[in-house]
């Protein structure tokens, strides 16, 4: 089963949006797919870092 999706509205700087659109097109993805992928990667990196920090403190 595919994950549920929700619509959100955000405001981005024009230059940032242009770069994201360019990268999405280069990767042959929709803008929404690309932003979703980038955010997932970022969250996974943060979670991984936090998990590793917690282990080092033990």
Secondary structure, DSSP 4 states (H G I P E B T S, - for coil): -PPP---------HHHHHHHHHHHHHTT--HHHHHHHHHHHHHHHHHHHHHHHHHHH-
